[in-house]
Amino acid sequence: MNRRHVAFACEGATLIGTVDGADAATGLLLVTGGNELRSGAWGGQAELAARIAAAGFPVFRFDRRGMGDSDGPPDDFRASGPDIAAALAEFRRQCPALTRIIGFGNCDAASALMLAGGARLDGLVLSNPWTIESDDAPPPPAVLRGHYGRRLRDPAALMRVLGGKVSLRKLAASLRDALRPASPPSSLAQDMAAGIADFTGPIAILLAERDRTAKAFQAAWNKSDGRIRVCANATHGFVEPQARAWLADQVLAILRASPAS
């Protein structure tokens, strides 16, 4: 595998990216979420890029403005459209044989790709998309029900309750919240759905079974969407060995699919 670093411009800022080289006509653009560097949490995106490149597909990762090695003013995912567009253009310059590029994003990076209408990519892998309007918004009732369902089946957690180590008043309030009717989808979730409504390329929506962000997405999304795939016993960053392998397999499946699939 050939790995190299590149610098490119975005609205007056200089962004830094990493290319994991291969010669295939289909490549993968990795978009980071939150405040993560292009290596990803625990180096997960760097590892994923190495796996994908070893399978024969070029991969491009980059730091958004104000993150990692890139300069410029930092902003949230809703303003990252220009960063994604600049990275896509640089990827094409670095790998001129490319005729098809798939975008991958986890958490709010997936949301950014959706809000950008697919960002002129040929296919999307959307992992644990972020649908919560603000960090201080209460978790959806479905998320609370899943959390307390697991806790109430945990003997250690029950012993904490019986031993007086848990506030019964707070527990009762949380259980009441868990029984609330589901709220309508957030405006963010609606905007994300509208963003990819006319996208014609393949889309895979990957969810980690144990992730609260994924559960919040499921609560806000169409339950019958056949593009959703769930990784059993996985957490948000797919850190578990079986989850890492599952994630790579899902990404490779869409890279290997014919354009008409």
N, C-alpha and C positions, 0 to 999 in steps of 0.2 A: 504494500500500500504506500502511495506517495502522498504525504501531507505537507501543505505549504500555507503560508499566511499572506494575506493581501490587505491593502488599504484602498478605500474607495470613498467617494464623496456622497453626502446626503444633506441637502439644504444648508451648505456652508460648513458642515461638520465633517470630520474624517472618521469613518467607521472601519473597524478591523474585523476581518473574517478569516475563516480557516477552510481550506478546500482539501477534502480527502479524495484523491484522484482515482479515476477509473475511466474507461473509454466507452462506456455504454451511451446510447442515445437518450436514455431516460435517467434523470437525476433526482436527488432529494434536497429540498431546501428546509433546513431546520430553523424554526423561529423560537427564540427563548421567551419565557413568560416572566412576569413579575420583575424582581431585581436580579434574576439569575444571570450569570455569565454564560457565554456560548458553550462552555464545557458542561453546563447543566448542574443540577444538584448532584452531589457525590460523584461528579464526572460522568453522569449518566448519558448526556448527549454526546460527549466525546466517545464513549464506549459504543453507543448506538451507531454513530457515524463510522467507526472502525468496522463494525459488523457489516453494515450495509456496503461499504466500500470493498470489503473483502469478498462480498458476493458479486462484485462487478459493477456497482453503480456509484457514480460520483456524488459527493455530499458537500453541501456548503452550509457552514454555521457562521453566525456573526453576533457581535455585541451591538445592541441598539444604542442610540445616542445617549450619552451620559452614563453608560454602563460599561464595566470592565475596561477594555483597552480603547474604547471609542470615546471621543470627546463630544462636546455639544451639550445643550440643556436636556436633562432627563425629563421624561413625560410618561404618562400611563399608557396602557395598551390601546386605548381609543385613539391615540394620536400616532400610532406606530405604522400607519399605512405607508408614508414616504420611506421609512427605514426598510420595510419589506420590499417595496418597489426597487429601491436602490440596490439591495442585496440580490434580487432576482436578476437585474440587469448585469451586475458584476459576475454573477454565476455564469451567465451566458457568455460573457467576455472571456472568462477563465476556461470555460469548457465549450468551445464553439461547435462541437459535434452534437450538442444537446438539441433534441427536437421535442422533448416532453419533460416537464418538471412537476414533481409532486411536492406539495407543501405539508410539513408536519408541525404541529404546535400543541403544547400541553398547557392546560389551565387557561390563563387569560391570553396566551399566544394563540390558542385555538379560537378564542373569542375574537381576537383581532383579525384573523384570517376570514372568519365568517362575516364580521362587520365590513370588511373590505370587499365583500362579494366574491371571495375566492382569490383576490389579489392577482388576477391574470395567470393563475397557475392552471395546470391541466388536471389536477386531482388533489384531494385533501385527505389528510389523516388528522382527525380532531380528537385530542385526548383530554378527557376530564374538563370539558369547556366550563369556563367561569360564567355563571349567570346571576351572581349576587350583586345587587346594585351598589352596596357599600360594605366596608369591612365591619361596621357595627350593626348591620342588619341582622335580625334574629334568624336562626336557622329555620328552614321550612319544617312544618310538622312531620313530614315523612322522614326527614333526617333525624329529628328527635326520637321518633318512634323506633327507628332502626337502632339508634344509640342505646336507648333505655331497654329495648328488647334484648340486646346483647348483655347489658349490665345486669339485668334481672335474672339472666340465666347463668351468671358467673357466681359461683359459691363465695369467692373472696369478696366480691362487691356486696353480696347479701350480708356477709359477716360484718362489713364496715357499717352497713345500715343498722343491723341489730346491735352492734357495739357502740352506737351513738356517735360514730365518727362522721356521719353525714347529716346535714341539716334537713330535718323532715319537712320544714316549711319550704325550703328551696326545692327539695325534691318534689313536693306536691305541686308547686308552681310550675316546675318544668314538665311534669306529667300532664298538667292541664294544658300547657302549650302544645304538647305532643298530640293531644286529642282535638286541637282546633281544626276546623275545616281548612283544606288547602287554599292558599291565596291564589289569585290569578297570576299567570306568568308575569315576571317583571318586564318592564319596558326594554331592558337590556336583552332578555331572552327573546322577546318579540322582534327586536331589531336584528338579532343574530339569525333568527329563522328567516326573516325577510331577506337578509343579506345573501343567503345561499339558495333562496327559492328558485332562482333562475340559473343556478350553476349547472352546467351540463356534464362536467367531468365526474368521475367516480369519487364517492365520499365514504370514508369509514369513520365511525364515531366509536372510539375506544374508551371504555370506562373501567376503572379499578373498583372492584367490589367493595373494598373497605374504606373507600375515600369519601369524605363528606362533600367535597366539591362535586364529585360524580353523582352522589345521591341528590344533591340540590338540583343538578342538571336534569336528572330523571324526573324529579318532581315538577319541573317547569317545561318539560318537552313532551312531544307526542309519543305516547307509550307504544304505539304500533309502528314506529319508525324502524324499518328492517335493516337500516345501516348501523344500528347499535350492536356492539359486541362487548361482552363483559369478561374481564379476566378475574377468575376466582381467587380470593384471598390476597389480592394485590392492593397495595397502598398507592398514594398519589403519584409518587415518582417511579413506580414499578421497580422498586429496589430489590425485591425478592428474586432469587435466581430463576425460578420458573416464570415470573412475570417479565423479566428481562428477555428471556427467550421468546415468550409469547408476543411481546411488543415487536421484537425484530421480525418475527414471522408475519405479523399483520402488516407491517410496513413493506416487507418484501413482496407480499401477495399483491398489493396494489401497484408496486413498481413493475412487477412482472406481468400484470394484466395488460391485455391489448387495449389500445386507445378506445376501441368501440365497446369494451366491457362496461 
